[in-house]
């Protein structure tokens, strides 16, 4: 019997394997390594090793354990 009501959230995808998704809204990040999600506007951090998008408050990547790095918005 299949559990139709339960679905597990997919882990973030590295850029090289079909893109990267926002950890907040699950939408694909359209601008690679952008400092924020273009869909929901939340600030992001990225793993310096596998380059997946992380929660802005993350200190390390839950996938590989690499350090997280925030990207800065450019001044206009």
C-alpha positions in Angstrom: 0.0 0.0 0.0 1.3 3.4 -1.0 1.4 6.4 1.4 -0.1 9.1 -0.8 -0.4 11.8 1.9 3.3 11.8 2.8 6.0 13.2 0.6 9.6 13.8 1.5 11.2 17.1 0.6 13.9 16.6 -2.0 17.5 17.7 -0.9 19.0 20.7 -2.7 20.5 19.9 -6.0 24.0 21.0 -7.0 24.3 23.4 -10.0 25.9 20.8 -12.2 23.0 18.3 -11.8 20.0 20.2 -13.1 20.1 23.4 -11.1 19.7 24.5 -7.5 16.6 25.1 -5.5 15.8 27.6 -2.8 15.6 25.9 0.6 12.6 28.1 1.5 10.3 28.1 -1.5 11.6 25.1 -3.4 11.7 27.1 -6.7 14.7 26.8 -9.0 17.3 29.6 -8.5 17.5 31.3 -11.9 20.7 33.3 -11.3 23.4 30.9 -10.2 25.1 32.0 -7.0 22.8 35.0 -6.5 22.7 36.5 -3.0 18.9 36.0 -2.8 16.2 33.8 -4.3 14.5 35.5 -7.3 11.2 33.8 -6.6 10.7 34.6 -2.8 13.4 37.2 -2.2 15.0 35.5 0.8 18.7 35.9 1.4 20.8 32.8 0.7 24.2 31.3 1.6 26.0 28.7 -0.6 28.2 25.7 0.2 31.8 26.6 -1.0 32.4 23.0 -1.9 29.2 21.6 -3.7 27.7 25.1 -4.4 24.1 24.3 -3.3 21.8 27.0 -1.9 21.5 27.0 1.9 19.6 28.7 4.6 21.2 32.1 5.1 21.9 31.2 8.8 23.7 28.0 7.9 27.3 27.7 9.0 28.0 24.5 7.1 26.5 22.4 4.3 24.2 19.5 5.5 25.1 17.5 2.4 28.9 17.6 2.4 29.8 19.5 5.6 31.6 22.2 3.7 31.5 25.8 4.9 28.7 28.1 4.0 29.4 31.5 2.4 27.0 34.5 1.9 27.0 36.4 -1.3 26.8 40.1 -1.2 24.4 42.2 -3.3 26.1 44.7 -5.5 25.5 48.4 -4.8 23.5 50.2 -7.4 
